[in-house]
Amino acid sequence: MRRPKSGLSHRERVHLALEHRETDRVLIAMVCSGINRSGHEALAAYSNEAKA
Protein backbone atom coordinates (compact mmCIF):
# COMPACT_ATOMS: atom_id res chain seq x y z
CA MET A 1 0.00 0.00 0.00
CA ARG A 2 1.30 3.43 -0.92
CA ARG A 3 1.71 5.79 2.01
CA PRO A 4 0.18 9.27 1.47
CA LYS A 5 2.29 12.43 1.75
CA SER A 6 0.76 13.24 5.14
CA GLY A 7 2.51 10.30 6.79
CA LEU A 8 -0.56 8.28 7.83
CA SER A 9 -2.67 6.06 5.64
CA HIS A 10 -6.43 6.42 5.87
CA ARG A 11 -6.58 3.12 7.77
CA GLU A 12 -3.97 4.27 10.30
CA ARG A 13 -5.84 7.57 10.75
CA VAL A 14 -9.17 5.83 11.41
CA HIS A 15 -7.52 3.33 13.76
CA LEU A 16 -5.95 6.15 15.81
CA ALA A 17 -9.22 8.09 15.91
CA LEU A 18 -11.13 5.05 17.13
CA GLU A 19 -8.57 4.70 19.92
CA HIS A 20 -9.13 8.39 20.82
CA ARG A 21 -5.54 9.19 19.90
CA GLU A 22 -4.37 12.26 18.02
CA THR A 23 -4.19 11.99 14.24
CA ASP A 24 -2.35 14.15 11.74
CA ARG A 25 -5.62 15.68 10.51
CA VAL A 26 -9.37 15.57 11.12
CA LEU A 27 -11.31 12.75 9.49
CA ILE A 28 -13.51 14.76 7.14
CA ALA A 29 -16.07 11.99 6.59
CA MET A 30 -16.88 11.98 10.32
CA VAL A 31 -17.25 15.76 10.38
CA CYS A 32 -19.36 16.20 7.24
CA SER A 33 -21.60 13.16 7.41
CA GLY A 34 -24.11 14.92 9.63
CA ILE A 35 -25.64 13.84 12.90
CA ASN A 36 -29.22 12.97 13.79
CA ARG A 37 -31.19 15.00 16.34
CA SER A 38 -30.90 12.53 19.25
CA GLY A 39 -27.18 12.11 18.59
CA HIS A 40 -26.70 15.86 18.54
CA GLU A 41 -28.60 16.30 21.80
CA ALA A 42 -26.58 13.53 23.48
CA LEU A 43 -23.32 15.08 22.26
CA ALA A 44 -24.38 18.53 23.50
CA ALA A 45 -25.33 17.11 26.92
CA TYR A 46 -22.02 15.27 27.17
CA SER A 47 -20.14 18.35 26.08
CA ASN A 48 -21.86 20.49 28.74
CA GLU A 49 -21.09 17.89 31.44
CA ALA A 50 -17.43 17.80 30.44
CA LYS A 51 -17.18 21.59 30.78
CA ALA A 52 -18.65 21.59 34.30
Rosetta blueprint (number, residue, H / E / L):
1 M L
2 R L
3 R L
4 P L
5 K L
6 S L
7 G L
8 L L
9 S L
10 H H
11 R H
12 E H
13 R H
14 V H
15 H H
16 L H
17 A H
18 L H
19 E L
20 H L
21 R L
22 E L
23 T L
24 D L
25 R L
26 V L
27 L L
28 I H
29 A H
30 M H
31 V H
32 C H
33 S L
34 G L
35 I L
36 N L
37 R H
38 S H
39 G H
40 H H
41 E H
42 A H
43 L H
44 A H
45 A H
46 Y H
47 S H
48 N H
49 E H
50 A H
51 K H
52 A L
